[in-house]
Amino acid sequence: MGAEAVAAWAVKGDAADRATVAAAVRYTLSLLAAQAPGRSVEVRVPPYAAVQCIAGPRHTRGTPANTVETDPQTWLRLATGRLSWDAATAAGAMRISGERAELSAYLPVISQASS
């Protein structure tokens, strides 16, 4: 359902239903975690999912020092290459904290041709 959800979201965008968006977010976050394994950065896309990724010091208690949080549509645009990290940052579309919370080297996680 993951890749299919991303493809459906790619067609419908903001008009995609909640289940499609949820599946697409979860799938693309799982791709990020697989491509950048680790536990030093937490990427949150409420209300659907959060993953830990990027090698480095492991976070174990409380709020992680390195976090990225954004809305589902922004995340999906980043994950598919429809929005650059710099453009999302400049637009204030993400809350970023910590020196390791720079994900541009890991994005997009899926190509537009695949989505």
Secondary structure, DSSP 8 states (H G I E B T S, - for coil): -HHHHHHHHHHHGGGS-HHHHHHHHHHHHHHHHHHS--SSEEEEETTTEEEEESSSS---SSS-SSEEEE-HHHHHHHHTTSS-HHHHHHTT-EEEESTT---GGG--SS-TTT-
